[in-house]
Amino acid sequence: MKGEDTKKHFFFDSFKIALYGNILNIDVMIKASNGKSLKALKVFKEALGYLKEDALTTINANTEGRKFTALDFTWVLTVPAIWDSSAKQFMREAAIQAGIVTATTQHHLIIALEPEAASVWCKKLPADGFITKNHDGASLDECPGTKYIVVDCGGGTIDMTVHEVINKGALKELHKASGNDLGGQTVDRKFKEFLREIFSHGVWDEYEENYPSEVQRIMYDFMYLKQVDDEIQMVCPYNLGKLAQKRQEIEKFFESVQGVSWDEGSIKISKERLRSFFAESLKGITDSVREILKTKLQIEYILLVGGYAESQILRQHVIDQFGDQCKVLCPFRPQEAIVKGAVTFGRNPGLVASRKSAYTYGFAICEGFDESKHKEEKKYTAEAGELCCDIFRKLVTEGDDVGWNETKTHTLYPGEPHQMTAYFTFYRTLKQNPVYVDEDEVEKVASFPVDLPDISGGMNRKVRLEIRFGSTEITATGIDVTSGLQQTIKIDFMTKA
């Protein structure tokens, strides 16, 4: 598209990063390259819908007339492990709207964490499945007790998890997911700033506005150029050269900028200047890995995966920084490790046997008021007597190991003899032992009702709460023991707009 055309359309580049570091709601907006905004859910729905249709078209072209629909499959959707729970839920909602699953067939959509998926794949690779040559033993899943960091080097995020291989090749998470937003797009951004520095006096800005598709082509080509650790050369697009020549001789743009030269229609960038584009991102990776190694978990390997791990500069930097402490491995085609591992994980989610809880989770309860331990302002008078409300009943503590299929069960009783609905309200915090749900740094994340239609037992009726934490999403079930009625939800982490 040309200048005016582009202003009528929405173009979203690297939009997945919009979900990082934010607690989301279904109405959150993201900005397109032309400055217009659109609901993020619409953008993700269209992207996922396209992938779904493309997959089904490919499958149906190869199944001799048998027609498959989305409902015939279990789908696995990968997300960064460091995303907030609301972002994972946002992706589930987008998948539902894209027709991948329906509200009633959600169990056919598995959310896989990207570094976990890569870990599942890499642990079974033989020594010759890795680019680097410092692994000469058996596959990792044949060596119980082996500990390693998976560094998923994506475009937007650097996403890390730490695993130990346990019996039968299953994995135990040793350190909760960590990382940052300094992925490969940080390098791309530095490169684009560099082009703006060369083509000064507004030349680059005019080019970007009038020839946005050419800018995309430059950035696409750079994706491959940044994989090498050497001087690189790129042909200067005709329209960029034409705009520059209007201001001054094109060679003059290069005279005051270090590490670059003009060579008969090509832009030559030195190895040192190319490396400088990586500096901020590599520092982010180094700092995050160093924080994990400080925990003295006796890590043996660092596995580099994701598309950005194709970069020789990145791989060599990690070897230089940590090669004396760990063996650094990178599988051939490191981006595919995530996709292939996701398929394996989808078939057997129990491969990740336990995870670290990212938060302390609990729910609000009332109990008999005790002036020796309860705040006076929390006292509440009910039919049953004086109660203390807003007490944080802990389900799991931040940093606890939680088995992938482990369920926490609590038995509760109505606060009133004629109560016909029990409301469960869930909270999370980084505190280890909160007392009340309205303390600082304690946030409400979800609530749901359970019907209690039979009130004949008064307050002597049991309500059972079952919470499943160990999966990539948290599921809650409330059961009225008297009637057998139950309500199950995936806990809703998205804020209401």
C-alpha positions as CSV (number, residue, x, y, z in Angstrom):
1,M,0.0,0.0,0.0
2,K,1.1,3.6,-0.6
3,G,0.8,6.5,1.8
4,E,-2.8,7.6,1.7
5,D,-4.0,4.0,1.4
6,T,-2.2,3.0,4.6
7,K,-4.1,5.7,6.6
8,K,-7.4,4.0,5.9
9,H,-6.3,0.6,7.2
10,F,-5.2,-0.9,10.5
11,F,-1.7,-2.5,10.5
12,F,-0.5,-4.2,13.7
13,D,3.1,-5.1,13.9
14,S,4.5,-7.4,16.8
15,F,1.2,-6.9,18.6
16,K,1.5,-9.8,20.9
17,I,3.8,-7.7,23.2
18,A,0.7,-5.6,23.9
19,L,-0.4,-8.3,26.4
20,Y,2.8,-8.2,28.4
21,G,2.9,-6.5,31.8
22,N,-0.7,-5.5,31.8
23,I,-3.7,-6.8,33.7
24,L,-6.2,-7.0,30.9
25,N,-9.9,-6.7,30.2
26,I,-11.8,-7.7,27.1
27,D,-12.2,-4.0,26.0
28,V,-8.5,-3.1,26.1
29,M,-7.4,-1.2,22.9
30,I,-4.2,-1.4,21.0
31,K,-2.8,1.2,18.6
32,A,-2.1,0.5,14.9
33,S,0.8,1.9,12.9
34,N,-1.4,4.7,11.6
35,G,-2.2,5.8,15.1
36,K,-5.8,4.5,15.1
37,S,-6.9,2.1,17.9
38,L,-8.8,-1.1,17.8
39,K,-9.9,-3.6,20.4
40,A,-7.1,-6.0,21.0
41,L,-9.5,-8.9,21.3
42,K,-10.6,-8.2,17.7
43,V,-7.0,-8.3,16.4
44,F,-6.1,-11.5,18.3
45,K,-9.4,-13.1,17.2
46,E,-8.7,-12.4,13.5
47,A,-5.1,-13.7,13.8
48,L,-6.1,-16.9,15.5
49,G,-9.0,-17.4,13.2
50,Y,-6.7,-17.1,10.2
51,L,-4.4,-19.7,11.7
52,K,-7.3,-22.0,12.4
53,E,-8.7,-21.8,8.8
54,D,-5.2,-22.3,7.3
55,A,-4.7,-25.4,9.4
56,L,-8.1,-26.9,8.5
57,T,-7.5,-26.1,4.8
58,T,-4.2,-27.9,4.9
59,I,-5.6,-30.9,6.8
60,N,-8.7,-31.2,4.6
61,A,-6.5,-31.1,1.4
62,N,-4.7,-34.2,2.6
63,T,-7.5,-36.4,4.0
64,E,-9.0,-37.9,0.9
65,G,-12.4,-36.2,1.1
66,R,-13.1,-36.5,4.8
67,K,-13.9,-33.0,6.1
68,F,-12.7,-32.0,9.5
69,T,-13.8,-29.1,11.6
70,A,-12.2,-27.3,14.5
71,L,-14.2,-29.3,17.0
72,D,-12.5,-32.5,15.8
73,F,-9.2,-31.5,17.4
74,T,-7.5,-30.6,20.6
75,W,-5.8,-27.3,20.1
76,V,-2.6,-26.1,21.9
77,L,-2.0,-22.4,22.1
78,T,1.4,-21.3,23.4
79,V,1.9,-18.2,25.5
80,P,4.9,-16.7,27.4
81,A,5.2,-18.1,30.9
82,I,5.8,-14.6,32.3
83,W,2.4,-13.3,31.0
84,D,-0.1,-12.4,33.7
85,S,-2.9,-14.9,34.2
86,S,-5.3,-12.3,32.6
87,A,-3.3,-12.4,29.4
88,K,-3.5,-16.2,29.2
89,Q,-7.3,-15.9,29.8
90,F,-7.5,-13.2,27.2
91,M,-6.0,-15.6,24.6
92,R,-8.5,-18.3,25.6
93,E,-11.3,-15.8,25.0
94,A,-9.8,-14.8,21.6
95,A,-9.6,-18.5,20.7
96,I,-13.3,-19.0,21.6
97,Q,-14.3,-16.0,19.5
98,A,-12.1,-17.3,16.6
99,G,-14.1,-20.5,16.6
100,I,-11.2,-22.7,17.6
101,V,-13.3,-24.0,20.5
102,T,-16.7,-23.0,22.0
103,A,-17.6,-22.0,25.5
104,T,-18.8,-25.6,26.1
105,T,-15.8,-27.3,24.5
106,Q,-13.1,-25.3,26.2
107,H,-11.4,-28.5,27.4
108,H,-10.3,-29.0,23.8
109,L,-8.0,-25.9,24.1
110,I,-4.8,-26.4,26.1
111,I,-2.7,-23.3,27.1
112,A,1.0,-24.3,27.0
113,L,3.7,-22.1,28.4
114,E,6.4,-21.5,25.7
115,P,9.5,-22.3,27.7
116,E,7.8,-25.4,29.1
117,A,6.9,-26.6,25.7
118,A,10.5,-26.1,24.5
119,S,11.8,-27.9,27.6
120,V,9.5,-30.9,26.9
121,W,11.0,-31.1,23.4
122,C,14.6,-30.4,24.1
123,K,14.9,-32.9,27.0
124,K,14.5,-35.8,24.7
125,L,16.9,-34.6,22.0
126,P,20.1,-36.6,21.4
127,A,23.4,-34.8,21.7
128,D,23.5,-34.2,17.9
129,G,20.2,-32.4,18.1
130,F,21.9,-29.3,19.3
131,I,23.9,-26.7,17.4
132,T,26.5,-26.3,20.1
133,K,29.0,-29.1,20.6
134,N,29.4,-29.2,24.3
135,H,26.8,-31.9,25.0
136,D,28.0,-35.4,24.4
137,G,25.9,-37.4,26.9
138,A,22.5,-39.1,26.8
139,S,19.3,-37.1,26.2
140,L,18.4,-35.1,29.3
141,D,15.2,-37.1,30.0
142,E,17.4,-40.1,30.5
143,C,19.3,-38.4,33.3
144,P,17.0,-37.8,36.4
145,G,18.3,-35.0,38.6
146,T,19.5,-32.9,35.7
147,K,18.7,-29.2,36.2
148,Y,18.6,-26.6,33.5
149,I,17.3,-23.1,32.6
150,V,15.2,-22.7,29.5
151,V,15.7,-19.3,28.0
152,D,13.0,-18.7,25.4
153,C,14.2,-15.9,23.3
154,G,11.2,-14.5,21.5
155,G,10.5,-11.4,19.5
156,G,8.8,-9.6,22.4
157,T,9.8,-11.3,25.6
158,I,12.7,-13.2,27.1
159,D,10.9,-16.0,29.0
160,M,12.7,-18.3,31.5
161,T,11.9,-21.3,33.5
162,V,14.0,-23.7,35.5
163,H,13.4,-27.5,35.3
164,E,14.7,-30.6,37.0
165,V,14.2,-34.0,35.2
166,I,12.5,-36.4,37.6
167,N,11.4,-40.0,37.2
168,K,10.2,-41.2,33.7
169,G,11.4,-37.9,32.1
170,A,8.8,-35.7,33.8
171,L,9.8,-32.2,34.8
172,K,9.6,-30.3,38.0
173,E,9.7,-26.5,38.0
174,L,12.4,-25.2,40.4
175,H,12.0,-21.5,40.1
176,K,8.9,-19.5,39.1
177,A,8.9,-18.1,35.6
178,S,10.9,-14.9,35.1
179,G,12.2,-12.7,32.3
180,N,11.6,-9.4,30.6
181,D,10.3,-7.6,27.5
182,L,13.8,-7.2,25.9
183,G,13.4,-9.8,23.1
184,G,14.5,-9.6,19.5
185,Q,12.2,-6.6,18.8
186,T,14.5,-4.6,21.0
187,V,17.3,-5.2,18.5
188,D,14.9,-4.3,15.6
189,R,14.0,-1.1,17.3
190,K,17.7,-0.2,17.8
191,F,18.3,-0.9,14.1
192,K,15.4,1.3,13.1
193,E,16.7,4.1,15.3
194,F,20.1,3.7,13.6
195,L,18.5,4.2,10.2
196,R,16.7,7.3,11.5
197,E,20.1,8.6,12.7
198,I,21.7,8.0,9.2
199,F,18.7,9.5,7.2
200,S,18.3,12.6,9.3
201,H,16.5,15.9,8.7
202,G,13.2,14.1,8.6
203,V,14.1,11.8,5.6
204,W,13.5,8.5,7.5
205,D,10.2,9.8,9.0
206,E,8.9,10.9,5.5
207,Y,10.0,7.5,4.1
208,E,8.3,5.6,6.9
209,E,5.0,7.5,6.4
210,N,4.9,7.2,2.6
211,Y,6.4,3.8,2.1
212,P,5.4,1.7,5.1
213,S,5.4,-1.6,3.2
214,E,9.0,-1.0,2.2
215,V,9.9,-0.4,5.8
216,Q,8.4,-3.8,6.6
217,R,10.5,-5.4,3.9
218,I,13.7,-3.8,5.4
219,M,12.8,-5.1,8.9
220,Y,11.9,-8.6,7.5
221,D,15.3,-8.7,5.8
222,F,17.0,-7.6,9.0
223,M,15.5,-10.6,10.8
224,Y,17.9,-12.7,8.8
225,L,20.8,-10.3,8.8
226,K,20.9,-10.1,12.6
227,Q,21.5,-13.9,12.8
228,V,25.1,-13.5,11.7
229,D,28.0,-12.1,13.7
230,D,29.8,-10.2,10.9
231,E,29.7,-7.1,8.8
232,I,26.3,-6.9,7.0
233,Q,25.2,-5.2,3.8
234,M,21.7,-4.2,2.6
235,V,20.6,-2.6,-0.6
236,C,19.2,0.8,-0.1
237,P,15.6,0.9,-1.4
238,Y,15.1,3.2,-4.4
239,N,12.5,5.4,-2.8
240,L,14.6,5.9,0.4
241,G,17.6,6.9,-1.8
242,K,15.4,9.3,-3.9
243,L,14.0,11.1,-0.7
244,A,17.6,11.4,0.6
245,Q,19.0,12.8,-2.6
246,K,16.4,15.6,-2.5
247,R,18.1,16.9,0.6
248,Q,21.8,16.3,-0.2
249,E,24.2,13.9,-1.8
250,I,23.5,10.5,-0.2
251,E,27.1,9.9,0.8
252,K,26.9,12.9,3.1
253,F,24.3,11.2,5.3
254,F,27.0,8.6,6.2
255,E,29.9,10.9,7.0
256,S,29.0,11.6,10.7
257,V,27.6,8.2,11.7
258,Q,30.0,5.6,13.1
259,G,30.1,2.0,11.9
260,V,28.3,2.5,8.6
261,S,29.4,3.3,5.0
262,W,27.8,3.8,1.6
263,D,28.9,1.5,-1.1
264,E,27.4,2.0,-4.6
265,G,23.8,1.7,-3.6
266,S,24.3,-0.5,-0.5
267,I,24.5,0.3,3.2
268,K,27.4,-1.5,4.9
269,I,27.2,-1.9,8.7
270,S,30.3,-3.0,10.6
271,K,30.3,-6.0,12.9
272,E,30.8,-3.8,16.0
273,R,27.9,-1.5,15.1
274,L,25.6,-4.6,14.5
275,R,26.6,-5.9,17.9
276,S,25.7,-2.6,19.5
277,F,22.1,-3.1,18.5
278,F,22.0,-6.1,20.8
279,A,23.6,-4.5,23.9
280,E,20.4,-3.7,25.8
281,S,18.7,-7.0,25.1
282,L,21.8,-9.0,26.0
283,K,22.2,-7.2,29.3
284,G,18.5,-8.1,30.1
285,I,19.2,-11.7,29.4
286,T,22.4,-11.7,31.4
287,D,20.8,-10.0,34.4
288,S,17.9,-12.5,34.4
289,V,20.0,-15.6,34.1
290,R,22.4,-14.3,36.8
291,E,19.5,-13.8,39.2
292,I,18.5,-17.5,38.7
293,L,22.1,-18.7,39.1
294,K,22.4,-16.8,42.4
295,T,19.8,-19.2,43.9
296,K,22.4,-22.0,43.9
297,L,20.1,-24.5,42.3
298,Q,23.2,-26.3,40.8
299,I,22.1,-25.7,37.2
300,E,24.0,-27.8,34.6
301,Y,22.6,-26.5,31.3
302,I,21.2,-23.4,29.7
303,L,18.9,-24.2,26.8
304,L,18.4,-21.4,24.3
305,V,15.2,-21.6,22.2
306,G,12.9,-19.3,20.2
307,G,13.4,-17.5,17.0
308,Y,15.8,-14.9,18.4
309,A,18.1,-17.8,19.5
310,E,19.0,-18.1,15.8
311,S,21.4,-15.2,16.4
312,Q,25.0,-16.1,16.6
313,I,25.7,-12.9,18.6
314,L,23.1,-13.9,21.3
315,R,24.4,-17.5,21.5
316,Q,28.0,-16.5,21.8
317,H,27.2,-13.9,24.4
318,V,25.5,-16.4,26.6
319,I,28.4,-18.8,26.2
320,D,30.9,-16.1,27.0
321,Q,28.9,-15.0,30.1
322,F,28.0,-18.4,31.6
323,G,30.0,-21.1,29.7
324,D,32.3,-21.6,32.7
325,Q,29.3,-22.4,35.0
326,C,26.9,-24.3,32.6
327,K,26.9,-26.0,29.3
328,V,25.0,-23.8,26.8
329,L,22.8,-25.7,24.3
330,C,20.7,-24.6,21.4
331,P,18.6,-27.0,19.3
332,F,18.7,-26.9,15.5
333,R,15.7,-24.7,14.4
334,P,15.2,-23.3,17.9
335,Q,11.8,-21.7,17.1
336,E,10.4,-25.1,16.2
337,A,11.3,-26.6,19.6
338,I,8.4,-24.6,21.1
339,V,5.8,-25.8,18.5
340,K,6.9,-29.5,18.6
341,G,7.1,-29.5,22.4
342,A,3.6,-27.9,22.5
343,V,2.2,-30.9,20.6
344,T,3.9,-33.3,22.9
345,F,2.7,-31.4,26.0
346,G,-0.9,-31.3,24.5
347,R,-0.9,-35.0,24.4
348,N,0.4,-35.4,27.9
349,P,0.1,-32.3,30.2
350,G,1.5,-34.3,33.1
351,L,5.0,-34.1,31.6
352,V,5.4,-31.0,33.7
353,A,4.7,-32.7,37.0
354,S,4.8,-29.6,39.3
355,R,5.1,-25.9,39.1
356,K,6.0,-23.1,41.5
357,S,3.0,-20.9,42.5
358,A,3.6,-17.4,41.2
359,Y,1.4,-15.9,44.0
360,T,-0.1,-16.6,47.4
361,Y,-3.8,-17.4,46.6
362,G,-6.7,-17.5,49.0
363,F,-10.4,-16.6,49.4
364,A,-12.4,-14.5,51.8
365,I,-14.2,-16.2,54.7
366,C,-16.1,-15.2,57.8
367,E,-15.5,-16.9,61.2
368,G,-16.6,-16.4,64.8
369,F,-15.2,-13.0,66.1
370,D,-12.4,-13.3,68.6
371,E,-11.3,-10.0,70.1
372,S,-7.9,-11.4,70.9
373,K,-6.9,-11.9,67.3
374,H,-9.5,-10.0,65.1
375,K,-9.7,-6.3,64.3
376,E,-12.7,-4.6,66.0
377,E,-13.7,-2.9,62.7
378,K,-14.1,-6.3,61.1
379,K,-16.9,-7.4,63.5
380,Y,-20.2,-8.2,61.8
381,T,-23.4,-9.3,63.6
382,A,-25.4,-12.0,61.9
383,E,-28.1,-14.4,62.9
384,A,-25.4,-16.8,64.0
385,G,-23.8,-14.3,66.2
386,E,-20.7,-12.0,66.0
387,L,-18.5,-12.8,63.0
388,C,-15.2,-11.5,61.6
389,C,-15.3,-11.0,57.9
390,D,-12.7,-10.5,55.1
391,I,-10.3,-13.1,56.5
392,F,-7.8,-14.4,54.0
393,R,-8.0,-18.2,53.9
394,K,-4.9,-19.3,52.2
395,L,-5.0,-21.9,49.5
396,V,-1.4,-21.9,48.4
397,T,1.7,-19.8,49.2
398,E,3.9,-18.0,46.6
399,G,6.8,-20.3,45.7
400,D,5.0,-23.5,46.8
401,D,5.3,-26.6,44.6
402,V,2.0,-27.5,43.2
403,G,1.4,-30.8,41.4
404,W,0.0,-30.5,37.8
405,N,-3.2,-32.4,38.8
406,E,-3.2,-31.5,42.5
407,T,-6.5,-30.3,43.9
408,K,-6.8,-28.3,47.2
409,T,-10.1,-29.0,49.0
410,H,-11.8,-26.9,51.7
411,T,-15.1,-27.6,53.5
412,L,-17.1,-24.5,54.5
413,Y,-20.4,-23.8,56.1
414,P,-23.1,-21.1,55.4
415,G,-22.8,-17.9,57.5
416,E,-26.6,-17.7,57.7
417,P,-29.2,-20.5,58.3
418,H,-31.4,-19.3,55.3
419,Q,-28.5,-18.6,53.0
420,M,-29.3,-19.9,49.5
421,T,-26.1,-18.8,47.6
422,A,-22.5,-19.1,48.7
423,Y,-20.2,-16.6,47.0
424,F,-16.5,-17.5,46.7
425,T,-14.2,-14.5,46.1
426,F,-10.5,-15.2,45.3
427,Y,-7.5,-13.1,46.0
428,R,-3.8,-13.2,45.2
429,T,-0.7,-11.5,46.7
430,L,3.1,-11.8,46.8
431,K,2.8,-11.7,50.6
432,Q,3.5,-15.0,52.3
433,N,0.9,-14.7,55.1
434,P,-1.8,-12.1,54.6
435,V,-4.5,-11.9,57.3
436,Y,-7.2,-9.9,55.6
437,V,-8.2,-9.7,52.0
438,D,-8.3,-5.9,52.0
439,E,-4.6,-5.4,53.0
440,D,-2.2,-3.5,50.7
441,E,-0.8,-5.6,47.9
442,V,-3.7,-8.1,48.0
443,E,-5.8,-8.0,44.9
444,K,-9.2,-9.5,44.1
445,V,-9.0,-11.8,41.0
446,A,-12.3,-13.6,40.7
447,S,-15.6,-14.6,42.3
448,F,-18.4,-17.1,41.5
449,P,-21.6,-18.3,43.2
450,V,-22.7,-21.8,44.3
451,D,-26.5,-22.3,44.7
452,L,-27.6,-23.8,48.1
453,P,-31.3,-24.6,47.4
454,D,-31.9,-27.0,50.3
455,I,-31.9,-24.9,53.5
456,S,-33.3,-27.6,55.8
457,G,-29.9,-28.1,57.4
458,G,-29.6,-24.5,58.5
459,M,-26.0,-23.7,59.2
460,N,-25.1,-27.4,59.4
461,R,-24.7,-27.7,55.6
462,K,-21.4,-28.4,53.9
463,V,-20.0,-26.5,50.9
464,R,-16.9,-28.0,49.3
465,L,-14.5,-25.9,47.4
466,E,-12.0,-27.6,45.2
467,I,-9.2,-25.6,43.5
468,R,-6.8,-27.0,40.9
469,F,-3.7,-24.9,40.8
470,G,-1.0,-27.1,39.1
471,S,-2.1,-26.6,35.5
472,T,-1.3,-23.5,33.4
473,E,-4.7,-22.1,34.4
474,I,-6.5,-22.2,37.7
475,T,-9.9,-24.1,37.9
476,A,-12.3,-23.8,40.8
477,T,-15.3,-26.0,41.7
478,G,-17.9,-25.2,44.4
479,I,-20.1,-28.1,45.5
480,D,-23.3,-28.0,47.7
481,V,-22.8,-31.3,49.4
482,T,-26.5,-31.5,50.4
483,S,-28.0,-31.1,46.9
484,G,-25.0,-32.2,44.9
485,L,-25.2,-29.0,42.8
486,Q,-21.8,-27.8,41.6
487,Q,-20.4,-24.9,39.7
488,T,-17.0,-25.1,37.9
489,I,-15.1,-22.1,36.4
490,K,-11.7,-21.2,35.1
491,I,-10.9,-18.4,37.5
492,D,-11.6,-15.1,35.7
493,F,-8.5,-12.9,36.0
494,M,-9.5,-10.2,33.5
495,T,-10.6,-6.9,35.0
496,K,-13.9,-5.5,34.1
497,A,-13.6,-2.4,31.9
